[in-house]
Amino acid sequence: MSIPASLIHDLQSVKGFDEKAFLAAHQLPAVTSVRLHPVKQMQSLVRNAIVPWCAEGRVLPERPVFTLDPAYHAGAYYVQEASSMFLDYLFRAVYPERDKLRVLDLCAAPGGKSTLLASALTGESLLVSNEVIRTRASILEENMTRWGFMNTWVTSNDPRDFGKLEGYFDAIVVDAPCSGSGLFRKDARALEEWSENNVALCSQRQQRILADVWPALKEEGVLFYATCSYSPEEDEQILDWLAETYEVETLDIDVPENWNVVKTYSAQGKMAGYRFMPHLVKGEGFFIAAIRKKDETDEIRAPKFKTLHNKTVHAQTTSLLKPGVDYLCLPGKEEFFAINSVHEADFHILSKAVYLRKTGITLGSPTAKEWLPAHELAMSIDIHPDIAKIELEKEQALRFLKKEDFGVDAAPKGWLLVTYKGWGLGWVKSLGNRFNNYLPKHWRIRMDISDADWA
């Protein structure tokens, strides 16, 4: 791998940079890491090396074919780059309670940081995961569906749309579009597309994104700004731009020295940031900082609203969700969905300002004879434990995920939750001697599974 000479030149003054070690690290393959679901525990991955700054993160000795693992499709873990999991440590340090927070992940696709935040927040907090590019928003929606939390909603809006929600969010995460130099080992396209001009363009875009979303952060709220770029123009210099443009306070969080995370300070405002170098950590290039907003900011008020909660449909769905879940049942275009009762006002605020692609957990729809369950319900951590199930082995599960005959001859008639090691994969309707597979078509595996390891 040939690293651009202009990038090497720019990094000479960056704290933690060692040219020889940096170049040597880029001749090695990228590290493979995953983060375990806090509820859908996958014990076979627990024994792998722990990512130091994330208790649920694991470093794998080699990269498996994740598509051929039903546990991946069930949301038992998320494949995430280890360095970016540092958000977990930083977020928990800033918010030790993490209760009743409104959090926005602005540039959220494909969902690594959103699933991480969902794992850290309590049920009364609300996470809004946004992606402006519609195709990427679809991937984000799928990954948040796999994670299965009711208090995570997905939007697809331009950052400026959130500016209308003045003082609404306690925390905003901006993993900004960047020149991608930290991903050279993972993505050959990042290396091909890198240029000094692209760094400059990304820096301008990052400032525009931050300016657009800044009004939505409440006074004393915290911005978590991150990139996968090594370039100071996209990292420390952006922190200086924030300090020059707004009233802010840097949050300087202590980090164990043996983690080899490089703490840096911006040249002008002395704003603290954290750099990850592949020759120092088992991860890729990454930068992140936490900045507290000190600007005086009004907060949006909840409008008066008439509840949309459907008590009749709610009574029909109590057997779908586990006892003790306090939820409202609201109508969508074709199906009903569940949200935490404490988030009813949030629904009315957000639905007036942004496009809600996914709100809470879609439950399905009633017919004259039965309830038609939604795929989201199958993936939910709140699904009722007594729902009728059919447990599949690995080969059977993969064939189900390919929408093929999965080798079960018969089962009691009716709707069955298809599970693998107890984790939901989707729905089938048993007709007694055959099954109708209701896995959404765009979720099916297209890869040849003939070489899969059935052990």
C-alpha positions as CSV (number, residue, x, y, z in Angstrom):
1,M,0.0,0.0,0.0
2,S,1.4,3.4,-1.0
3,I,0.3,6.2,1.3
4,P,0.1,9.7,-0.4
5,A,3.3,11.7,0.2
6,S,1.3,14.8,0.9
7,L,-0.6,13.1,3.7
8,I,2.6,11.9,5.3
9,H,4.0,15.4,5.1
10,D,0.9,16.9,6.7
11,L,1.1,14.3,9.6
12,Q,4.7,15.1,10.6
13,S,3.5,17.6,13.2
14,V,0.6,15.4,14.5
15,K,1.1,14.1,18.0
16,G,1.5,10.3,18.0
17,F,2.6,10.1,14.4
18,D,5.6,7.8,13.7
19,E,6.2,7.6,10.0
20,K,8.0,4.3,10.0
21,A,5.6,2.6,12.3
22,F,2.6,4.2,10.5
23,L,3.7,2.9,7.1
24,A,4.5,-0.5,8.5
25,A,1.0,-0.8,10.0
26,H,-0.5,-0.1,6.6
27,Q,1.1,-3.2,5.2
28,L,-0.9,-5.3,7.6
29,P,-4.5,-6.3,7.2
30,A,-7.2,-4.4,8.9
31,V,-8.3,-5.6,12.4
32,T,-11.7,-7.3,12.6
33,S,-13.9,-6.4,15.6
34,V,-17.5,-6.8,16.7
35,R,-19.6,-5.4,19.4
36,L,-22.0,-7.8,21.3
37,H,-25.7,-7.0,21.7
38,P,-26.3,-6.3,25.4
39,V,-29.5,-8.5,25.5
40,K,-29.0,-11.0,22.6
41,Q,-25.8,-12.3,24.2
42,M,-23.6,-14.5,21.9
43,Q,-21.4,-16.5,24.3
44,S,-19.1,-18.0,21.6
45,L,-17.7,-14.5,20.9
46,V,-17.3,-13.5,24.6
47,R,-13.9,-15.3,25.0
48,N,-12.2,-13.1,22.3
49,A,-10.0,-10.2,23.3
50,I,-11.9,-7.3,24.7
51,V,-11.7,-3.8,23.1
52,P,-10.2,-1.9,26.0
53,W,-12.6,1.1,25.8
54,C,-15.8,-0.8,25.1
55,A,-16.9,-3.7,27.4
56,E,-19.0,-5.3,24.7
57,G,-16.3,-4.9,22.0
58,R,-14.3,-8.0,20.8
59,V,-11.3,-8.3,18.5
60,L,-11.5,-11.4,16.3
61,P,-8.4,-13.4,15.3
62,E,-9.6,-13.5,11.7
63,R,-12.5,-12.2,9.6
64,P,-15.3,-14.8,9.1
65,V,-17.9,-14.6,6.4
66,F,-20.5,-12.7,8.5
67,T,-23.3,-13.2,5.8
68,L,-23.1,-17.0,6.6
69,D,-23.7,-16.6,10.3
70,P,-27.4,-16.5,11.3
71,A,-26.4,-14.8,14.6
72,Y,-25.3,-11.8,12.6
73,H,-28.7,-11.6,10.9
74,A,-30.4,-11.9,14.2
75,G,-28.6,-8.9,15.6
76,A,-26.6,-10.8,18.2
77,Y,-23.6,-8.6,17.4
78,Y,-22.6,-5.7,15.2
79,V,-19.5,-5.6,13.0
80,Q,-17.8,-2.4,14.0
81,E,-14.3,-0.9,13.7
82,A,-12.7,-1.0,17.2
83,S,-11.4,2.5,17.3
84,S,-14.8,4.0,16.7
85,M,-16.1,2.1,19.7
86,F,-14.3,4.8,21.8
87,L,-17.6,6.7,21.6
88,D,-18.9,4.2,24.2
89,Y,-16.2,5.3,26.7
90,L,-16.5,9.0,26.0
91,F,-20.3,9.0,26.1
92,R,-20.5,7.1,29.4
93,A,-17.9,9.4,30.9
94,V,-19.9,12.5,30.0
95,Y,-23.3,10.9,30.8
96,P,-22.9,8.4,33.7
97,E,-26.6,8.1,34.2
98,R,-27.8,8.2,30.5
99,D,-31.4,8.4,31.5
100,K,-34.2,10.6,29.9
101,L,-31.7,11.9,27.2
102,R,-32.6,13.0,23.7
103,V,-29.8,12.0,21.5
104,L,-29.3,12.6,17.7
105,D,-26.8,10.5,15.6
106,L,-26.8,12.9,12.6
107,C,-24.7,11.0,10.0
108,A,-25.7,7.5,11.3
109,A,-25.4,5.0,8.4
110,P,-24.7,2.2,8.4
111,G,-25.5,2.2,12.2
112,G,-22.3,1.3,14.2
113,K,-22.5,4.3,16.5
114,S,-26.3,4.2,16.7
115,T,-26.4,0.6,17.9
116,L,-23.6,1.5,20.3
117,L,-25.6,4.4,21.7
118,A,-28.8,2.3,21.9
119,S,-26.9,-0.2,24.1
120,A,-25.8,2.6,26.4
121,L,-29.1,4.5,26.9
122,T,-31.9,3.6,29.2
123,G,-35.4,2.9,27.9
124,E,-36.7,6.4,28.8
125,S,-34.1,8.0,26.6
126,L,-34.7,8.6,22.9
127,L,-32.2,8.0,20.1
128,V,-32.9,9.5,16.7
129,S,-30.6,8.0,14.0
130,N,-30.5,10.1,10.8
131,E,-29.1,9.5,7.3
132,V,-29.8,12.0,4.5
133,I,-28.9,9.6,1.7
134,R,-31.9,7.4,1.1
135,T,-30.1,4.3,0.0
136,R,-27.8,4.5,3.1
137,A,-30.9,5.2,5.2
138,S,-32.3,1.9,4.2
139,I,-29.2,0.1,5.5
140,L,-29.4,2.1,8.7
141,E,-33.0,1.2,9.2
142,E,-32.2,-2.5,8.7
143,N,-29.4,-2.4,11.2
144,M,-31.5,-0.6,13.8
145,T,-34.3,-3.1,13.2
146,R,-31.9,-6.0,13.9
147,W,-30.8,-4.2,17.2
148,G,-34.4,-4.3,18.2
149,F,-34.8,-1.3,20.6
150,M,-38.1,0.5,20.9
151,N,-36.6,3.9,21.8
152,T,-34.5,4.1,18.6
153,W,-36.1,6.0,15.7
154,V,-34.7,6.5,12.2
155,T,-35.0,9.7,10.1
156,S,-33.8,10.7,6.7
157,N,-33.2,14.4,6.6
158,D,-30.7,17.1,5.7
159,P,-28.9,18.5,8.8
160,R,-30.5,21.9,8.3
161,D,-34.0,20.3,9.0
162,F,-32.9,19.6,12.6
163,G,-32.1,23.2,13.1
164,K,-35.8,23.8,13.4
165,L,-35.8,21.7,16.6
166,E,-34.1,24.4,18.7
167,G,-32.6,23.2,21.9
168,Y,-34.2,19.8,21.6
169,F,-31.3,17.4,21.9
170,D,-29.1,16.8,25.0
171,A,-26.4,15.2,22.9
172,I,-25.6,15.1,19.2
173,V,-23.1,12.8,17.5
174,V,-21.7,13.9,14.2
175,D,-19.5,11.3,12.6
176,A,-18.9,13.6,9.8
177,P,-18.3,12.7,6.1
178,C,-14.6,12.9,5.6
179,S,-11.7,12.2,3.3
180,G,-11.4,8.7,4.8
181,S,-7.6,8.4,5.3
182,G,-8.2,6.4,8.5
183,L,-9.8,3.6,6.5
184,F,-7.1,3.0,3.9
185,R,-6.6,-0.6,5.2
186,K,-10.3,-1.4,5.1
187,D,-11.4,0.3,1.9
188,A,-9.2,0.5,-1.2
189,R,-11.6,3.2,-2.6
190,A,-10.7,5.5,0.3
191,L,-7.1,5.4,-0.8
192,E,-8.0,5.9,-4.5
193,E,-10.2,8.9,-3.8
194,W,-8.0,10.7,-1.3
195,S,-6.6,14.1,-2.2
196,E,-5.6,17.4,-0.6
197,N,-8.5,19.0,-2.5
198,N,-10.9,16.4,-1.0
199,V,-9.6,17.2,2.5
200,A,-10.4,20.9,1.9
201,L,-13.8,20.1,0.6
202,C,-14.6,17.8,3.5
203,S,-13.5,20.4,6.0
204,Q,-15.9,23.0,4.5
205,R,-18.7,20.4,4.4
206,Q,-18.1,19.5,8.1
207,Q,-18.4,23.1,9.1
208,R,-21.6,23.5,7.2
209,I,-23.1,20.3,8.8
210,L,-22.2,21.5,12.3
211,A,-23.5,25.0,11.6
212,D,-26.8,23.6,10.4
213,V,-27.4,21.3,13.3
214,W,-26.0,23.5,16.1
215,P,-29.3,25.2,17.0
216,A,-30.8,21.7,17.8
217,L,-28.3,21.2,20.6
218,K,-29.6,22.5,23.9
219,E,-27.6,24.8,26.1
220,E,-25.1,22.7,28.1
221,G,-25.7,19.9,25.6
222,V,-22.7,18.0,24.3
223,L,-21.5,17.5,20.7
224,F,-19.5,14.4,20.0
225,Y,-17.6,15.2,16.8
226,A,-15.8,12.4,15.0
227,T,-14.0,11.6,11.7
228,C,-12.1,8.7,10.2
229,S,-9.5,11.1,8.9
230,Y,-6.0,11.8,10.0
231,S,-5.9,15.3,8.6
232,P,-5.8,18.1,11.1
233,E,-7.9,20.2,8.8
234,E,-10.8,17.8,9.5
235,D,-10.0,17.3,13.1
236,E,-8.3,19.8,15.5
237,Q,-8.9,22.7,13.1
238,I,-12.6,21.9,13.1
239,L,-12.5,22.1,16.9
240,D,-10.8,25.5,16.6
241,W,-13.5,26.7,14.2
242,L,-16.2,25.7,16.7
243,A,-14.4,27.6,19.5
244,E,-14.1,30.7,17.2
245,T,-17.7,30.5,16.0
246,Y,-19.7,29.5,19.2
247,E,-19.5,29.6,23.0
248,V,-18.1,26.2,23.8
249,E,-16.2,24.3,26.5
250,T,-13.9,21.4,25.8
251,L,-14.4,18.2,27.7
252,D,-11.1,16.8,28.7
253,I,-11.7,13.2,29.7
254,D,-8.9,11.1,31.3
255,V,-7.9,8.0,29.4
256,P,-5.8,5.1,30.7
257,E,-2.2,5.5,29.3
258,N,-1.9,1.8,28.4
259,W,-4.7,2.1,25.8
260,N,-2.3,4.1,23.6
261,V,-5.0,6.6,22.7
262,V,-3.3,9.9,21.7
263,K,-4.9,12.9,23.4
264,T,-4.3,16.1,21.4
265,Y,-5.2,19.7,21.8
266,S,-6.1,22.1,19.0
267,A,-3.6,24.9,18.2
268,Q,-5.8,27.9,19.0
269,G,-8.6,27.0,21.4
270,K,-6.7,24.1,23.1
271,M,-9.7,21.9,22.5
272,A,-9.2,18.3,23.6
273,G,-9.4,15.5,21.0
274,Y,-8.5,11.8,20.8
275,R,-6.6,10.2,18.0
276,F,-6.3,6.6,17.1
277,M,-3.3,5.3,15.1
278,P,-3.1,1.8,13.6
279,H,0.5,1.4,14.8
280,L,-0.6,2.1,18.4
281,V,-4.0,0.4,18.8
282,K,-5.8,-2.7,17.4
283,G,-8.0,-0.6,15.2
284,E,-8.0,1.9,12.3
285,G,-7.5,5.7,12.1
286,F,-10.1,7.7,14.0
287,F,-10.6,11.1,15.7
288,I,-13.2,12.1,18.2
289,A,-13.9,15.0,20.6
290,A,-16.6,16.1,23.1
291,I,-17.6,19.7,23.2
292,R,-20.2,21.3,25.5
293,K,-22.4,24.0,24.1
294,K,-22.4,27.2,26.2
295,D,-24.5,29.4,23.8
296,E,-27.7,30.6,25.3
297,T,-30.4,28.6,23.5
298,D,-34.2,28.5,23.8
299,E,-35.8,25.1,23.9
300,I,-38.6,23.9,21.7
301,R,-41.9,23.4,23.5
302,A,-44.1,20.3,23.1
303,P,-47.2,21.3,21.2
304,K,-50.7,20.5,22.4
305,F,-51.8,17.3,20.8
306,K,-54.6,14.8,20.7
307,T,-53.3,11.3,21.5
308,L,-53.2,8.9,18.6
309,H,-53.0,5.9,20.9
310,N,-55.4,3.2,19.8
311,K,-56.7,1.4,22.9
312,T,-58.5,-1.3,20.9
313,V,-55.5,-2.3,18.9
314,H,-53.3,-2.0,22.0
315,A,-55.5,-4.6,23.7
316,Q,-55.0,-6.9,20.7
317,T,-51.2,-6.6,20.9
318,T,-50.5,-7.1,24.6
319,S,-49.7,-10.8,23.9
320,L,-47.0,-9.7,21.4
321,L,-44.8,-7.8,23.8
322,K,-43.4,-9.0,27.0
323,P,-45.2,-8.1,30.3
324,G,-44.2,-4.7,31.8
325,V,-43.5,-2.9,28.6
326,D,-45.3,0.5,28.8
327,Y,-46.1,1.4,25.3
328,L,-48.6,3.2,23.1
329,C,-50.0,1.7,19.9
330,L,-50.0,4.3,17.1
331,P,-51.3,3.9,13.5
332,G,-48.8,4.0,10.6
333,K,-49.7,4.0,6.9
334,E,-50.5,0.3,6.8
335,E,-49.4,-1.1,10.1
336,F,-49.4,-0.2,13.8
337,F,-46.3,0.6,15.7
338,A,-45.3,0.8,19.4
339,I,-43.4,3.6,21.1
340,N,-42.5,4.0,24.8
341,S,-45.3,5.9,26.5
342,V,-42.9,8.6,27.7
343,H,-42.1,9.5,24.1
344,E,-45.6,10.5,22.9
345,A,-44.8,14.3,22.9
346,D,-41.5,13.6,21.2
347,F,-43.4,11.8,18.4
348,H,-45.6,14.9,17.8
349,I,-42.5,17.3,17.9
350,L,-40.4,15.2,15.5
351,S,-43.2,14.2,13.1
352,K,-43.8,17.9,12.4
353,A,-40.1,18.6,11.7
354,V,-38.5,15.6,10.1
355,Y,-39.3,12.5,8.1
356,L,-39.7,9.5,10.4
357,R,-38.7,6.3,8.5
358,K,-38.9,4.1,11.5
359,T,-40.6,4.9,14.7
360,G,-40.4,2.5,17.7
361,I,-41.2,-1.1,16.8
362,T,-43.7,-1.9,14.0
363,L,-46.1,-4.5,15.4
364,G,-48.1,-5.4,12.3
365,S,-51.8,-5.1,11.4
366,P,-55.1,-6.7,12.4
367,T,-57.4,-8.6,10.1
368,A,-60.8,-10.0,10.8
369,K,-59.3,-13.3,11.8
370,E,-55.8,-12.8,13.0
371,W,-52.9,-10.4,13.6
372,L,-50.4,-10.1,10.8
373,P,-47.0,-9.7,12.6
374,A,-44.3,-7.3,11.2
375,H,-40.7,-8.3,10.7
376,E,-39.6,-5.6,13.2
377,L,-41.5,-7.4,15.9
378,A,-39.5,-10.6,15.2
379,M,-36.3,-8.7,15.9
380,S,-37.5,-6.8,18.9
381,I,-35.9,-7.3,22.4
382,D,-39.4,-6.7,23.8
383,I,-41.2,-9.6,22.0
384,H,-43.2,-11.8,24.3
385,P,-41.3,-14.9,25.4
386,D,-44.4,-17.1,25.0
387,I,-44.9,-16.4,21.3
388,A,-45.0,-19.7,19.3
389,K,-41.6,-20.4,17.8
390,I,-39.8,-22.8,15.6
391,E,-36.1,-23.2,16.4
392,L,-33.7,-23.9,13.5
393,E,-30.2,-25.2,13.2
394,K,-27.5,-23.3,11.4
395,E,-28.1,-24.8,7.9
396,Q,-31.8,-24.5,8.3
397,A,-31.6,-20.9,9.4
398,L,-29.5,-20.0,6.4
399,R,-31.9,-21.6,4.1
400,F,-34.7,-19.7,5.7
401,L,-32.7,-16.5,5.2
402,K,-32.3,-17.4,1.6
403,K,-36.1,-18.0,1.4
404,E,-35.6,-21.6,0.5
405,D,-37.1,-24.8,1.9
406,F,-35.4,-25.0,5.3
407,G,-36.1,-28.7,5.9
408,V,-38.9,-28.8,8.5
409,D,-41.7,-31.1,7.4
410,A,-44.5,-30.0,9.6
411,A,-45.5,-27.8,12.5
412,P,-48.7,-26.6,14.3
413,K,-50.8,-24.3,12.1
414,G,-50.5,-20.6,12.6
415,W,-47.8,-17.9,12.8
416,L,-44.4,-19.0,14.2
417,L,-41.4,-16.9,15.1
418,V,-38.3,-18.4,13.4
419,T,-35.4,-18.5,15.9
420,Y,-31.8,-19.4,15.9
421,K,-30.2,-20.0,19.3
422,G,-33.3,-18.3,20.7
423,W,-32.9,-15.1,18.6
424,G,-35.6,-14.0,16.3
425,L,-35.0,-14.2,12.5
426,G,-38.4,-13.6,11.0
427,W,-41.9,-15.1,10.6
428,V,-43.4,-18.1,8.9
429,K,-47.0,-19.1,8.7
430,S,-47.4,-22.8,9.1
431,L,-50.1,-24.4,7.0
432,G,-49.5,-27.8,8.7
433,N,-47.5,-29.5,6.0
434,R,-45.7,-26.5,4.5
435,F,-44.7,-22.9,5.4
436,N,-45.1,-19.5,3.9
437,N,-41.9,-17.5,4.5
438,Y,-42.5,-13.8,5.4
439,L,-38.9,-12.7,5.5
440,P,-38.8,-9.4,3.6
441,K,-37.4,-10.0,0.1
442,H,-34.7,-7.3,0.5
443,W,-33.5,-9.1,3.7
444,R,-32.8,-12.4,2.0
445,I,-29.3,-13.8,1.6
446,R,-28.1,-13.8,-2.0
447,M,-24.7,-15.4,-1.3
448,D,-24.2,-19.1,-2.2
449,I,-24.3,-21.0,1.1
450,S,-23.1,-24.3,-0.2
451,D,-19.6,-23.7,1.3
452,A,-20.9,-22.6,4.7
453,D,-19.5,-24.3,7.8
454,W,-22.4,-26.2,9.4
455,A,-20.4,-27.2,12.5
